[in-house]
């Protein structure tokens, strides 16, 4: 078994909010290094804790299991998204606001490419990690839908729940398409430009003409390509 380089112990680990964020990220980095070097199944919580310079009990104050550590900043991103929604101009297009908020997910992946690439490889090789990723994406989508529903209800839309669910699914699909394509290339290319183009398609598809209300019910399979989903919804909205 190949040992991963031991990381320097944290000083007063988790003593401050910033320290807790730093420790969570250190644990994530240690975990992906060990998973890549030794294999996911062979790596234990004790191995991860030791590599990050902390004890087993400290690990479990932050995470319930070793697969949780791979998405260490998930709660932070959700909190940042909700802050962005709270601070958003109520006059802005709600789908534009939602697209901007979900862009925080892309930012987090781009900020630590090495960890992101190793985690992506694990999601394709380890079923439990893939399931964890699916659950993470689902939570982001629910946060988007909750915000959008609130905005649509404020506009008096009687189908706010349905409209929000469909729009949130499209935004999540655009985000996932851009992110996975970027990761498959090893993180090359301009992810921000790709995201901007994808989100522009979604915003255009869901924009309601001034003075009108529109409701869309689309029946599509999960295998339908993103560009076709957006195009078909857009055609209906534009009449």
C-alpha positions as CSV (number, residue, x, y, z in Angstrom):
1,X,0.0,0.0,0.0
2,X,1.4,3.4,-1.0
3,X,1.4,6.0,1.7
4,X,0.1,9.5,0.9
5,X,2.2,12.4,2.1
6,X,1.3,13.3,5.7
7,X,0.0,16.8,6.0
8,X,1.1,19.2,8.6
9,X,-1.1,19.1,11.8
10,X,-3.6,21.9,12.1
11,X,-3.1,24.4,14.9
12,X,-6.2,24.5,17.2
13,X,-8.2,22.8,14.5
14,X,-11.7,24.2,14.1
15,X,-11.2,26.9,16.7
16,X,-12.9,29.6,14.5
17,X,-15.3,29.5,11.6
18,X,-12.5,30.1,9.1
19,X,-10.5,27.4,10.9
20,X,-13.3,24.9,10.6
21,X,-13.7,25.6,6.8
22,X,-9.9,25.2,6.4
23,X,-10.0,21.9,8.3
24,X,-12.9,20.5,6.3
25,X,-11.0,21.3,3.1
26,X,-7.8,19.8,4.5
27,X,-9.7,16.6,5.2
28,X,-11.2,16.5,1.7
29,X,-7.7,17.0,0.2
30,X,-6.2,14.3,2.4
31,X,-9.1,11.9,1.6
32,X,-8.8,12.2,-2.2
33,X,-5.1,11.8,-2.1
34,X,-5.5,8.6,-0.1
35,X,-8.3,7.3,-2.2
36,X,-6.2,7.9,-5.3
37,X,-3.1,6.3,-3.9
38,X,-4.5,3.3,-1.9
39,X,-8.1,2.9,-3.3
40,X,-11.4,3.9,-1.8
41,X,-12.2,0.7,0.0
42,X,-8.8,0.3,1.5
43,X,-8.7,3.8,3.0
44,X,-10.2,4.2,6.5
45,X,-11.4,7.2,8.5
46,X,-8.3,6.7,10.7
47,X,-6.1,7.0,7.6
48,X,-7.8,10.3,6.6
49,X,-7.7,11.8,10.0
50,X,-4.0,10.9,10.5
51,X,-3.1,12.4,7.1
52,X,-4.8,15.6,8.0
53,X,-3.1,15.7,11.4
54,X,-6.2,15.3,13.6
55,X,-7.8,12.5,15.6
56,X,-10.6,10.1,14.7
57,X,-13.0,11.9,17.1
58,X,-12.4,15.2,15.5
59,X,-13.1,13.7,12.1
60,X,-16.5,12.6,13.3
61,X,-17.4,16.0,14.6
62,X,-17.3,17.1,10.9
63,X,-18.4,14.1,8.9
64,X,-20.5,11.0,9.5
65,X,-18.6,8.8,7.0
66,X,-15.7,8.9,4.7
67,X,-17.8,9.5,1.6
68,X,-19.1,12.7,3.2
69,X,-15.7,14.2,3.2
70,X,-15.5,14.3,-0.6
71,X,-18.2,17.0,-0.6
72,X,-16.8,18.9,2.3
73,X,-17.9,22.4,1.2
74,X,-21.5,21.4,0.2
75,X,-23.2,23.1,3.2
76,X,-21.1,26.2,2.6
77,X,-22.2,26.4,-1.0
78,X,-25.8,26.0,-0.1
79,X,-25.5,28.7,2.5
80,X,-23.9,31.1,0.0
81,X,-26.6,30.3,-2.6
82,X,-29.3,31.2,-0.1
83,X,-27.5,34.4,0.8
84,X,-27.3,35.3,-2.8
85,X,-31.1,34.8,-3.1
86,X,-31.8,36.9,-0.1
87,X,-29.7,39.8,-1.4
88,X,-31.0,39.6,-5.0
89,X,-32.8,42.5,-6.6
90,X,-36.5,41.5,-6.7
91,X,-36.7,43.1,-10.1
92,X,-34.2,40.8,-11.7
93,X,-35.3,37.8,-13.7
94,X,-35.5,34.9,-11.1
95,X,-33.9,32.4,-13.5
96,X,-31.0,34.7,-14.0
97,X,-30.6,35.0,-10.3
98,X,-30.8,31.2,-9.9
99,X,-28.2,30.6,-12.6
100,X,-25.8,33.1,-10.9
101,X,-26.2,31.4,-7.6
102,X,-25.6,27.9,-8.9
103,X,-22.5,29.2,-10.6
104,X,-21.0,29.1,-7.1
105,X,-20.8,25.3,-7.5
106,X,-18.7,25.7,-10.6
107,X,-16.5,28.2,-8.8
108,X,-15.9,25.7,-6.0
109,X,-14.8,23.0,-8.4
110,X,-12.5,25.4,-10.3
111,X,-10.9,26.6,-7.1
112,X,-9.3,23.3,-6.3
113,X,-8.9,21.4,-9.6
114,X,-6.7,18.6,-8.3
115,X,-9.4,17.6,-5.7
116,X,-12.2,18.1,-8.2
117,X,-10.6,15.8,-10.8
118,X,-9.8,13.0,-8.3
119,X,-13.3,13.3,-6.9
120,X,-14.8,13.1,-10.4
121,X,-12.8,9.9,-11.1
122,X,-14.2,8.4,-7.9
123,X,-17.8,9.2,-8.8
124,X,-17.3,7.1,-11.9
125,X,-15.7,4.2,-10.2
126,X,-17.3,3.9,-6.7
127,X,-21.1,3.5,-6.6
128,X,-21.5,4.9,-3.1
129,X,-19.6,8.1,-4.0
130,X,-21.7,8.4,-7.2
131,X,-24.9,8.1,-5.0
132,X,-23.5,10.8,-2.7
133,X,-22.9,13.1,-5.7
134,X,-26.5,12.5,-7.0
135,X,-27.8,13.4,-3.5
136,X,-25.7,16.6,-3.5
137,X,-27.0,17.7,-6.9
138,X,-30.5,17.0,-5.8
139,X,-30.1,19.3,-2.8
140,X,-28.8,22.1,-5.0
141,X,-31.8,21.6,-7.3
142,X,-34.3,21.8,-4.4
143,X,-32.7,25.0,-3.1
144,X,-33.1,26.5,-6.6
145,X,-36.7,25.3,-6.9
146,X,-37.6,26.8,-3.5
147,X,-36.3,30.2,-4.4
148,X,-37.9,30.2,-7.8
149,X,-41.3,29.0,-6.4
150,X,-41.2,31.9,-4.0
151,X,-40.5,34.4,-6.8
152,X,-43.2,32.9,-9.0
153,X,-45.8,32.9,-6.2
154,X,-45.0,36.6,-5.6
155,X,-45.8,37.2,-9.3
156,X,-49.2,35.5,-8.8
157,X,-48.4,32.5,-10.9
158,X,-50.9,29.7,-10.0
159,X,-48.5,27.1,-11.4
160,X,-45.5,28.4,-9.4
161,X,-44.5,25.0,-7.9
162,X,-44.5,23.2,-11.3
163,X,-42.8,26.1,-13.1
164,X,-40.1,26.3,-10.4
165,X,-39.4,22.6,-10.5
166,X,-39.0,22.5,-14.3
167,X,-36.8,25.6,-14.3
168,X,-34.6,24.3,-11.4
169,X,-34.2,21.0,-13.3
170,X,-33.1,22.8,-16.4
171,X,-30.6,25.0,-14.5
172,X,-29.2,21.9,-12.7
173,X,-28.9,20.1,-16.0
174,X,-27.0,23.0,-17.6
175,X,-24.7,23.2,-14.6
176,X,-24.0,19.5,-14.6
177,X,-23.4,19.4,-18.4
178,X,-20.8,22.2,-18.3
179,X,-19.1,20.8,-15.2
180,X,-18.8,17.2,-16.3
181,X,-17.7,18.1,-19.8
182,X,-15.0,20.4,-18.3
183,X,-13.8,17.7,-15.8
184,X,-13.6,15.1,-18.6
185,X,-11.1,17.3,-20.4
186,X,-9.0,17.5,-17.3
187,X,-10.2,21.0,-16.3
188,X,-9.0,22.7,-19.5
189,X,-11.0,25.4,-21.3
190,X,-12.9,28.4,-20.0
191,X,-15.5,27.0,-17.6
192,X,-17.0,30.4,-17.0
193,X,-17.6,31.1,-20.7
194,X,-19.1,27.6,-21.1
195,X,-21.4,28.2,-18.1
196,X,-22.4,31.6,-19.3
197,X,-23.5,30.2,-22.7
198,X,-25.4,27.3,-21.1
199,X,-27.2,29.5,-18.6
200,X,-28.1,32.0,-21.3
201,X,-30.0,29.2,-23.1
202,X,-31.9,28.4,-19.9
203,X,-32.7,32.0,-19.2
204,X,-33.9,32.6,-22.7
205,X,-36.1,29.5,-22.6
206,X,-37.8,30.5,-19.4
207,X,-38.1,34.2,-19.9
208,X,-41.8,35.3,-19.8
209,X,-42.7,38.0,-22.4
210,X,-43.5,41.3,-20.8
211,X,-47.1,41.6,-19.6
212,X,-47.7,37.9,-20.1
213,X,-47.8,34.8,-18.0
214,X,-46.7,31.4,-19.4
215,X,-46.8,27.9,-18.1
216,X,-44.8,25.0,-19.6
217,X,-45.4,21.3,-19.0
218,X,-42.7,19.3,-20.8
219,X,-42.6,15.5,-21.0
220,X,-39.1,14.4,-21.7
221,X,-36.9,11.4,-20.9
222,X,-33.8,11.7,-18.7
223,X,-31.7,10.8,-21.7
224,X,-32.9,13.9,-23.7
225,X,-29.8,16.1,-24.4
226,X,-29.7,19.5,-22.7
227,X,-29.8,21.5,-25.9
228,X,-33.0,19.7,-26.9
229,X,-34.6,20.2,-23.5
230,X,-33.9,23.9,-23.6
231,X,-34.9,24.2,-27.3
232,X,-38.3,22.5,-26.8
233,X,-39.2,24.4,-23.7
234,X,-38.2,27.7,-25.4
235,X,-40.3,27.0,-28.4
236,X,-43.4,26.6,-26.2
237,X,-42.7,29.7,-24.2
238,X,-42.2,31.8,-27.3
239,X,-45.4,30.4,-28.9
